[in-house]
Amino acid sequence: MTSEKLSVWILGDQLLPRHPALTEAARTHSREQVRVVLVESAARTRWLPYQRKKLVLLFSAMRHYAEELRAQGYKVDYIRAPSFLDGLQQHVAARLPDRFLAMEASEWRTRELQRDKLSGALGLPLTLLPNTQFLSGQFDPYPDVEAGKRVVMEHFYRRMRRHFGILLSPNGEPAGGRWNYDAENRKRLPRGAEPPPLPVFPPDDITLQVMRDVGALGQGVGTVSGFVLAVTRQGALAAFDDFLANRLAGFGPYEDAMSSHHPVLYHSLLSPYLNIGLLEPLALVQAVEAAFDAGRAPINSVEGFVRQVLGWREYIYWQYWRLMPDLMVANTWAAQRPMPQFFWTGRTEMNCLRHAICRAIDTGYNHHIERLMLLCNFCLLAGIEPRAVNDWFTSFYVDAYEWVMAPNVLGMGLNADGGLVATKPYIASANYINRMSDYCRHCRYDQKRRTGEDACPFNYLYWRFLLENEGTLRANPRLGRSVLGLRHLDADEREAVCSQGRAFLEGLDHGGQ
């Protein structure tokens, strides 16, 4: 054993049960020689006006994690400071360590701090370990892909399944005979259906103090009231067990459904825990696979969940590090409109957007179809500037971090990257919203009308977008049928669609809806 004093810096979104820096420290140091540092950075909370429930989750989870480490015999410095650097400098001045050890951050700016500035600013050596929160960090399906070359998520996903041995038959073929069960996962929620309630985790004393601290901050989205998320690994595992028992079987069929009465439906709502390290992706997909093997859930639900975690989540993280930092300024469609005011209040006559935005404000959550096919769809059709949309998403959600939002919003949702993340723009008229939800039933707009006073804005904005970008969209094989639909519009309707779309967007620019 060495005699040096070692400090381990753990970020708030790295609350892993087996943190690699602690594992590495244990190889050469006694626990008496190791001091763990966690820093609540005030500056980090001001990058954007974040969802207050996210900050409660993050800070409470950090404080609970610190207590758990202390119970394991670690010495822990928990520091609230103006910035990460200020907090670490306070620690150095007080403890005089010989060296720092940390895991690479998941986000670009923080990793740049770790790599380029931190050692010099602290006057100490810093050893950075590879990030282990993502399976694509352990296995890269496309290690030699050329910059600018498209990698299709489906192919990425299959390579991940094969490598980690998930949902495979003994001969290496996909369980059930197919890789993809999306076709079975597009049902509308039946009338009268009652998805099971989510588990509730009442705030303890630590969380209540965090709620007071966050409530006192000067900026943010939503309120701290009604916070009932888990803040420990034990609680997160309980939330996962509840999903396995009560919602996994229904997850697949209604994965894409939207409901005015049931915001979560059969979704897991595990992403807030996954994204801060309280849950680990491989353990989740293996447990879900075991549920399938035991006959407790159908293949379409199990494969749908595995696709989200082992496929899409890993693919998004992989694309983030492949495309940064250029991704943050991508704007293929040259969109320049500012974010509409109603996105901050929910005050709009479009029933679907009102529900989604108010939920995001109140709870910090929308499931992925509401995010993609309502919010991003509208922003793409309306020509909202991509960085503004990404900032909004990053501000509003409890599971929001740059690595997950930027590729999802800028890539998939807005197609601002030119199609590197997703193979087509995800645009749709009100017909899709009506087919997958009950929102249109209670809306003042008529989802069947393309133009006119009562026409749904999604309709004329959709057809206007197709008309204005017909040449570009026609070249995309996945949008051919949509573009061909333009032949049903005569000259008068084409003009009406474009004229009403322009008038609506001009109204947006002046604070309307």
C-alpha atoms as one frame of an Amber mdcrd trajectory, in Angstrom:
protein
   0.000   0.000   0.000   1.138   3.524  -0.796   1.345   6.268   1.787  -0.104
   9.017  -0.410  -3.365  10.764   0.385  -5.852  10.259  -2.428  -8.972  12.324
  -3.137 -11.780  10.851  -5.247 -14.099  13.351  -6.942 -17.542  11.929  -7.704
 -19.976  13.944  -9.800 -23.649  14.171  -8.917 -24.726  12.138 -11.931 -22.234
   9.342 -11.127 -23.810   7.856  -7.987 -22.851   4.318  -8.915 -22.950   1.425
  -6.452 -19.544   0.333  -7.783 -17.847   3.560  -8.755 -14.664   2.781 -10.722
 -12.659   5.468  -8.899 -13.473   3.874  -5.552 -12.677   0.438  -6.948  -9.345
   1.690  -8.257  -8.537   3.460  -4.984  -9.194   0.255  -3.025  -6.483  -1.572
  -4.986  -3.666   0.593  -3.629  -5.011   2.610  -0.694  -6.656   1.960   2.629
  -9.921   3.767   3.298  -8.066   5.917   5.804  -5.987   7.294   2.927  -8.959
   8.024   0.697 -11.302  10.986   0.935 -14.330  11.275  -1.296 -15.401  14.707
  -2.522 -18.883  15.665  -3.763 -19.564  19.254  -4.803 -22.887  21.009  -5.215
 -21.991  23.686  -7.745 -24.157  26.818  -7.691 -22.790  27.844 -11.082 -23.852
  24.525 -12.630 -27.438  25.128 -11.530 -27.419  28.449 -13.371 -26.417  27.198
 -16.791 -30.154  27.063 -17.502 -33.351  27.600 -15.470 -33.658  23.918 -14.519
 -36.686  21.968 -13.388 -36.709  22.347  -9.606 -37.760  18.726  -9.079 -34.659
  17.657 -11.009 -32.447  19.679  -8.684 -34.194  18.173  -5.657 -33.611  14.690
  -7.066 -29.969  15.374  -7.860 -28.980  17.079  -4.617 -30.942  14.746  -2.384
 -29.464  11.712  -4.148 -25.977  13.201  -3.737 -26.479  13.845  -0.027 -27.888
  10.358   0.536 -25.000   8.851  -1.425 -22.530  10.716   0.792 -24.210   9.267
   3.869 -24.097   5.767   2.408 -20.367   6.099   1.723 -19.779   7.274   5.282
 -21.668   4.229   6.532 -19.269   2.089   4.480 -16.293   3.646   6.247 -15.318
   6.326   3.725 -14.352   9.839   4.744 -16.494  12.217   2.696 -16.265  15.948
   2.112 -19.624  17.247   0.915 -19.152  20.819  -0.249 -21.636  23.443  -1.449
 -19.621  25.944  -3.445 -19.941  28.620  -6.158 -18.455  26.196  -8.733 -16.903
  22.751  -9.069 -13.455  24.320  -9.112 -14.119  26.444  -6.014 -15.334  23.382
  -4.127 -12.339  21.284  -5.111  -9.940  24.086  -4.214 -11.600  24.339  -0.785
 -11.052  20.623  -0.364  -7.389  20.824  -1.399  -6.714  23.690   1.014  -8.305
  21.794   3.904  -7.077  18.240   3.221  -3.809  18.610   1.261  -4.193  15.483
  -0.890  -1.358  14.215  -3.050  -3.476  13.246  -6.029  -7.016  13.267  -7.458
  -8.886  10.368  -9.021 -12.141  10.746 -10.975 -14.316   9.128 -13.642 -14.822
  10.919 -16.935 -17.909  13.123 -16.965 -20.815  12.266 -19.254 -21.171  15.865
 -20.470 -18.804  17.718 -22.772 -18.111  20.864 -20.758 -17.424  19.046 -17.507
 -15.142  16.535 -19.204 -13.269  19.421 -20.821 -12.803  20.878 -17.334 -11.475
  17.544 -16.111  -9.112  17.043 -19.025  -7.796  20.518 -19.712  -8.035  22.727
 -16.648  -8.516  20.879 -13.402  -5.053  19.507 -12.711  -3.391  22.857 -13.373
  -5.941  24.792 -11.345  -5.572  22.460  -8.362  -1.814  22.052  -8.666  -2.188
  18.284  -8.325  -2.089  15.274 -10.638  -5.504  14.063 -11.784  -6.109  10.535
 -13.041  -9.251  10.158 -15.176 -10.856   6.745 -15.519 -13.141   5.735 -18.403
 -16.852   6.319 -17.855 -18.574   3.016 -16.970 -22.170   4.244 -16.823 -22.760
   3.342 -20.457 -22.350  -0.034 -22.096 -21.153   1.557 -25.329 -18.145   2.723
 -23.317 -17.340  -0.939 -22.698 -18.122  -2.100 -26.238 -18.119   0.231 -29.238
 -20.065  -1.407 -32.091 -18.537   0.995 -34.634 -15.060   1.935 -33.386 -13.749
   3.000 -36.793 -16.762   4.788 -38.261 -15.878   7.779 -40.410 -16.978  11.259
 -39.420 -20.189  12.196 -41.208 -21.099   8.594 -42.025 -24.583   7.553 -40.966
 -24.920   4.688 -38.502 -28.456   3.323 -38.277 -29.715   2.733 -34.733 -31.261
  -0.616 -35.640 -27.888  -2.010 -36.706 -26.190  -0.514 -33.644 -28.841  -2.112
 -31.436 -28.413  -5.573 -32.938 -24.673  -5.476 -32.415 -25.229  -4.476 -28.772
 -27.695  -7.330 -28.268 -25.293  -9.850 -29.751 -22.312  -8.597 -27.742 -24.116
  -8.608 -24.394 -26.149 -11.731 -25.155 -29.576 -10.208 -24.560 -32.771 -11.848
 -25.880 -30.922 -14.391 -27.992 -31.799 -18.018 -28.633 -29.075 -20.685 -28.188
 -28.197 -20.457 -31.897 -27.631 -16.696 -31.649 -30.868 -15.670 -33.332 -33.239
 -13.127 -31.738 -35.729 -14.437 -29.200 -39.130 -14.955 -30.799 -37.582 -14.950
 -34.268 -37.473 -11.176 -34.779 -35.212  -8.338 -33.712 -37.931  -5.712 -33.695
 -41.505  -5.780 -32.390 -42.350  -2.126 -33.010 -45.346  -3.058 -35.144 -47.025
  -4.596 -32.079 -46.291  -1.540 -29.932 -48.463   1.134 -31.510 -51.832   0.694
 -29.849 -53.965   3.528 -28.588 -54.928   3.317 -24.912 -58.490   1.925 -24.774
 -61.211   4.002 -23.176 -61.613   3.139 -19.528 -58.125   1.637 -19.202 -56.494
   2.316 -15.844 -52.720   1.894 -15.833 -51.371   1.079 -12.364 -50.166   3.992
 -10.244 -46.512   4.808  -9.825 -44.828   4.089  -6.502 -44.454   7.093  -4.233
 -41.395   7.838  -2.090 -42.267  10.412   0.593 -39.443  12.902   1.284 -37.295
  12.198   4.333 -35.521  14.860   6.393 -32.610  15.115   3.961 -34.946  15.567
   0.997 -37.103  18.071   2.840 -34.021  20.200   3.503 -33.030  19.974  -0.144
 -36.540  21.051  -1.129 -36.137  24.142   1.054 -32.709  24.856  -0.468 -33.924
  24.466  -4.056 -37.111  26.395  -3.382 -34.971  29.356  -2.355 -33.115  29.471
  -5.691 -33.822  32.464  -7.853 -34.603  30.714 -11.147 -36.070  27.451 -12.305
 -39.025  25.584 -13.781 -41.932  24.336 -11.717 -41.952  23.953  -7.949 -40.519
  21.558  -5.378 -43.967  20.679  -4.046 -45.229  17.207  -4.805 -41.751  15.701
  -5.092 -42.116  11.918  -4.605 -39.220  10.402  -6.570 -36.750   7.925  -5.116
 -33.427   9.445  -4.043 -31.425   6.332  -3.147 -30.368   3.193  -4.948 -32.670
   1.185  -2.673 -35.600   3.388  -3.676 -34.683   3.251  -7.370 -34.539  -0.560
  -7.220 -37.971  -0.561  -5.581 -39.276   1.609  -8.445 -37.818  -0.865 -10.937
 -39.349  -3.834  -9.125 -42.714  -2.082  -9.253 -42.337  -1.613 -13.007 -41.451
  -5.282 -13.474 -44.454  -6.429 -11.471 -47.099  -3.955 -12.582 -46.306  -2.209
 -15.882 -43.774  -4.143 -17.971 -46.399  -6.422 -19.528 -48.423  -3.419 -20.728
 -45.418  -1.339 -21.716 -45.053  -2.645 -25.245 -48.583  -2.362 -26.675 -49.089
   1.169 -25.343 -45.508   2.417 -25.642 -46.511   5.070 -28.209 -49.927   5.929
 -26.800 -50.741   9.315 -25.288 -53.486  10.109 -22.822 -54.934  13.250 -21.285
 -55.737  11.297 -18.107 -52.678   9.080 -17.672 -49.358  10.859 -18.208 -47.097
   7.856 -17.537 -49.291   4.979 -18.795 -47.106   1.832 -18.635 -43.750   3.568
 -18.966 -41.057   2.823 -16.410 -40.044   6.372 -15.407 -36.618   4.966 -14.577
 -34.563   7.365 -16.710 -34.039   9.869 -13.841 -32.388   7.092 -11.828 -30.410
   5.616 -14.714 -29.035   9.006 -15.667 -27.520   9.674 -12.232 -26.162   6.174
 -11.679 -28.639   4.827  -9.111 -29.577   2.091 -11.601 -27.326   0.307 -14.081
 -28.447  -0.448 -17.663 -27.206  -4.014 -18.043 -28.800  -5.121 -14.777 -32.139
  -3.678 -15.938 -32.183  -5.401 -19.322 -31.067  -8.705 -17.788 -33.871  -8.535
 -15.210 -36.411  -7.765 -17.932 -35.053 -10.654 -20.001 -35.471 -12.914 -16.962
 -39.114 -11.796 -16.689 -39.640 -12.888 -20.287 -37.922 -16.230 -19.693 -40.193
 -16.796 -16.690 -43.311 -16.028 -18.749 -44.166 -12.850 -16.823 -44.091 -10.469
 -19.805 -44.625 -10.803 -23.575 -41.786 -10.516 -26.068 -43.024  -7.242 -27.600
 -42.966  -5.474 -24.218 -39.626  -6.935 -23.205 -37.967  -6.218 -26.537 -39.441
  -2.714 -26.538 -37.874  -1.975 -23.146 -34.545  -3.529 -24.105 -34.571  -1.447
 -27.286 -34.999   1.738 -25.245 -32.175   0.962 -22.797 -29.646  -1.185 -24.651
 -30.451   0.303 -28.038 -31.601   3.895 -28.077 -30.031   5.149 -24.818 -26.643
   3.707 -25.676 -26.884   4.865 -29.270 -27.690   8.412 -28.143 -24.709   8.550
 -25.796 -22.456   7.111 -28.504 -23.713   9.673 -31.045 -23.275  12.520 -28.562
 -19.563  11.913 -28.212 -19.211  11.248 -31.921 -20.906  14.483 -32.989 -19.826
  16.973 -30.301 -19.185  19.858 -30.219 -20.567  20.561 -33.714 -23.925  19.019
 -32.763 -24.791  22.001 -30.563 -24.812  24.405 -33.535 -26.438  22.072 -36.074
 -29.311  23.689 -37.986 -29.942  21.869 -41.267 -33.367  23.473 -41.790 -32.074
  26.998 -41.046 -34.720  27.500 -38.353 -34.512  30.881 -36.600 -37.783  31.459
 -34.752 -37.513  31.974 -30.958 -39.228  29.608 -28.550 -42.947  30.449 -28.344
 -43.986  32.043 -25.066 -46.628  29.411 -24.359 -43.904  26.772 -23.996 -43.084
  28.432 -20.672 -46.656  28.654 -19.425 -48.733  25.966 -21.141 -51.307  28.570
 -22.087 -52.304  27.428 -25.556 -55.575  26.319 -27.139 -53.829  23.286 -28.682
 -54.970  20.660 -26.205 -52.146  18.209 -26.838 -49.422  20.814 -26.330 -51.171
  22.277 -23.308 -51.244  18.889 -21.594 -47.636  18.042 -22.461 -46.197  21.408
 -21.443 -48.173  21.643 -18.201 -47.043  18.146 -17.286 -43.443  19.064 -17.957
 -43.803  22.142 -15.758 -45.592  20.308 -12.948 -43.742  16.983 -12.910 -40.617
  17.322 -15.041 -41.733  14.390 -17.171 -43.243  13.505 -20.540 -42.819  10.121
 -22.116 -40.835   9.856 -25.350 -43.727  10.073 -27.837 -45.044  13.278 -26.282
 -41.532  14.697 -26.491 -40.979  13.577 -30.079 -44.363  13.682 -31.808 -45.916
  16.627 -29.988 -43.210  18.996 -28.781 -40.369  18.400 -31.243 -42.783  17.862
 -34.109 -44.363  21.259 -33.486 -40.991  22.978 -33.108 -39.674  21.508 -36.362
 -42.818  22.422 -38.304 -42.806  25.919 -36.799 -39.130  26.560 -37.567 -38.002
  27.078 -33.954 -34.256  27.605 -33.576 -32.749  24.231 -32.565 -30.512  25.427
 -29.742 -33.494  27.193 -28.140 -35.523  23.984 -28.315 -32.683  21.952 -26.839
 -32.281  24.455 -24.001 -35.999  24.194 -23.261 -35.875  20.406 -23.097 -32.756
  20.456 -20.949 -34.421  22.918 -18.586 -37.768  21.196 -18.138 -37.125  17.517
 -17.466 -35.977  15.591 -14.408 -33.938  13.201 -16.581 -32.320  15.927 -18.690
 -28.572  16.054 -19.292 -26.793  17.366 -22.345 -25.651  13.931 -23.548 -29.236
  12.679 -23.721 -31.033  15.840 -24.828 -28.745  17.106 -27.581 -28.824  13.974
 -29.811 -32.491  13.323 -29.045 -33.683  16.880 -29.635 -31.234  18.221 -32.205
 -30.785  14.898 -33.951 -33.936  12.832 -33.792 -36.528  15.425 -32.835 -35.540
  18.342 -35.089 -33.380  16.580 -37.693 -31.043  19.564 -37.319 -27.987  17.320
 -37.784 -28.956  16.450 -41.349 -29.970  12.903 -40.532 -26.935  11.488 -38.704
 -28.903  10.386 -35.630 -32.249   9.526 -37.251 -32.940   8.537 -40.840 -35.849
  10.934 -41.388 -37.512  14.045 -39.936 -40.219  12.920 -37.496 -43.051  15.144
 -38.684 -46.762  14.434 -38.562 -50.144  16.100 -38.900 -52.973  15.998 -36.393
 -54.007  12.651 -37.863 -51.158  10.925 -36.018 -51.981  12.709 -32.747 -55.634
  11.747 -33.045 -54.765   8.128 -33.827 -52.472   7.741 -30.789 -54.277   9.841
 -28.172 -57.518  11.305 -26.892 -56.245  14.884 -27.079 -58.100  15.857 -30.244
 -61.428  14.763 -28.759 -61.310  17.648 -26.267 -59.621  20.299 -28.401 -61.190
  23.436 -29.777 -59.447  22.754 -33.114 -60.738  20.279 -35.700 -58.126  17.604
 -36.365 -59.769  16.742 -39.713 -59.445  20.199 -41.280 -56.340  21.378 -43.118
 -57.372  25.026 -43.365 -59.945  27.398 -41.991 -60.558  29.064 -38.652 -61.000
  25.783 -36.753 -58.273  23.813 -38.522 -55.627  22.259 -36.296 -52.331  24.159
 -36.587 -50.487  20.834 -36.864 -52.297  20.246 -40.154 -51.496  23.409 -42.079
 -48.008  23.608 -40.581 -47.354  20.006 -41.652 -48.543  20.507 -45.220 -46.775
  23.854 -45.449 -43.520  22.194 -44.365 -43.945  19.478 -46.999 -44.618  22.066
 -49.706 -41.691  24.295 -48.784 -39.252  21.386 -48.556 -40.706  19.053 -51.175
 -37.474  18.527 -53.089 -35.407  17.696 -50.034 -38.051  15.463 -48.480 -38.779
  13.607 -51.708 -35.178  12.392 -51.727 -35.704  10.643 -48.387 -37.030   7.124
 -49.080 -38.788   6.992 -45.679 -40.863  10.079 -46.495 -41.868   9.277 -50.049
 -45.484   8.436 -49.208 -45.903  11.637 -47.202 -44.618  13.801 -50.036 -46.778
  11.972 -52.552 -49.765  13.131 -50.506 -49.159  16.628 -51.886 -50.727  15.542
 -55.164 -54.121  15.620 -53.441 -53.799  19.357 -52.781 -54.993  21.606 -55.574
 -53.532  25.055 -56.177 -56.069  26.860 -53.993 -55.509  24.544 -51.028 -51.758
  24.812 -51.408 -52.023  28.576 -51.205 -54.427  28.369 -48.263 -52.122  26.025
 -46.343 -49.117  28.283 -46.884 -51.015  31.476 -46.134 -52.584  30.179 -42.915
 -49.267  28.697 -41.818 -47.531  32.050 -42.345 -50.228  33.886 -40.407 -50.011
  31.434 -37.503 -46.236  31.735 -37.319 -46.411  35.517 -37.458 -48.787  35.297
 -34.523 -46.251  33.142 -32.652 -43.650  35.840 -33.192 -45.937  38.305 -31.436
 -46.677  36.088 -28.452 -49.710  34.255 -29.766 -50.413  30.554 -30.017
